Amino acid sequence: MQESSTKPYLIRALHEWCTDNGYTPHIVVTVDANTIVPLAHIHDGQITLNIGTLATNRLTLGNDYIEFQTRFGGVTEQIFVPVAAVSAIYARETGAGMGFDVAESQPYPGGELADPAGGGPKAVVEHADTTSKGNPDSSSGDPKPPRLTIVK
């Protein structure tokens, strides 16, 4: 039997630590073909997402996938992130967190996610080198640079 990765457990633990201490947990995601996020907020192939309890609805921090609903510019978006694509989790206020190796991710097991606004399936990013400009975080203030430790 193959041992499971510690990565999703560490993400959940740091999310809980941030929440318990009144911090705002953010994840940095390397966008690939299996990541469903708003294209306008991807910069240099990455997106930073606020996964705090006030910013998300129906947050699921699973072993293989992170899913939730959030609002970008007043529009509800369904977010789907393979855990393999998460490169860091950190507290916005302090920068304390942890970095991870990014691995090849697997497609969503149920096919494409439906747009909660009823507009059909959300677009899946086709290339990780997308460089659209945009504010990846709807909260005010500049986040401090994360202090990260690589975990294998």
N, C-alpha and C positions, 0 to 999 in steps of 0.2 A: 504494500500500500504506500502510495506517495504521500509524503508529508505536505500539509497545506501551507501556503505562504503566510508569513506573519504580517504582511502589508495591510490587509483589510482590518485586522485586529488593532494594529497601531493607529490606523486612520480613525477607527471608532474611539479608541482610548484618548487620542489627542482632541477629537471633537468634544468628547465628554469633559476633558480637562479644561478646554477653552470655555465651554458653557458654564461649568461650575465656578470658574473664576471671573465670569462676566466679560470674557473676551469674545471676539467675533472670529470664528474659524473660517479660513479660506483655503481652497485647494487650487493648486496649479496643475493644469491638465495639458498634456501634449496631444493636440487634436489629430485624430486619424480618421480613417474611413468608417470606424465603428463608434464615433463620438457624435452625439446629437446635441448641438448647442447653436445659439444664434450666430450666424456667420459674421455679422457686423462687429462682433466683439472679440474676434480672434485677431491676435497680433503676433507676428513672427511664429505662426504655427502653434501658439499657446493661448489659453484663456484662463483667467483667474476667476473663480466663482466663490461667492459668499455662501457658505452652507450653514449659517447660523439659523437658529430656530425662528427668528423673526423674519428672515429673508426667504424661507422655504416652506412649501406645503407638501405633505406626504413624502418627507425625506426617508429614503431607504438606503442605509449604508451596508450593502450586502458584501459577500465575499468576492463576487465577481463583478458587480455593477453598483454604481451609485445613481439613484434616480430621484428626481424631485420636480416640483413645479415652482417657478419663480416668475417675477415680473421684471421685464426690461423695458424701460420707457412706457410703463403703463400697460404693456401687453403681456399676458400670461404665456409662458413658454414651458414646454416639457423638456427637461434636461436628462440626458442619458450619458453616463461616463463609465467606461470600463475601468475597473480598479487598476488594471495593468497600465493605463494611460496617465495615472496620477503621478506627478513628479514631486509634489510637496504638499504638506498641510502645515499651516502656521496661524498664529494669532495675529490679526491685523494690528492690534494696539501695541504689541511688544516685539513682533517678529519671531518669537520663540516657536519652534516647530521642528519638522523633520523632513528630509528629502529622501527620495526613493529612486531606484533605477526604473526606467520605463521599459516595459516589455511589449511584445506584440499582443494586441488585444483581439478578442473574439467578438463576432457580431452579436447583436441583441438576439436572444433565443426565440423571441416571438415575432420576428420580422420588424418592420418599421413601426415606430410609435406613432399613434394618432395625435394630431394637433388638437389640444383641448379646446381651442376656439372653433373647431369644426371645419377647418380649412383643408383637411386631408392630411396625409403624412408629412412630417417635418423633413426637411432636407438633411441628408447625411453628408458630412464634409467628405469630399473626394480626395483632397490633397492636404497633407499636413503642413505645407509651406505657404498657406494662405496668409496674407499680410494686410488684411483690412484694418483700418484705424478704428478705434472705438474705446470707450471706457469699459473695461471688463467688470467693473464693480459699480453698482449704483449708489453706494454709500458715499458720504462726503469725507473729504480729507484724503491725503496721500497715505497709502499703507507704508509702514516701515519695511525695510528690506528684511526678508526672513533670515534667521540664523538656522542653518540646516545641517543635518548629519545624514550622510548616505547610509542606507540600510540595505543589505543584500538578502 
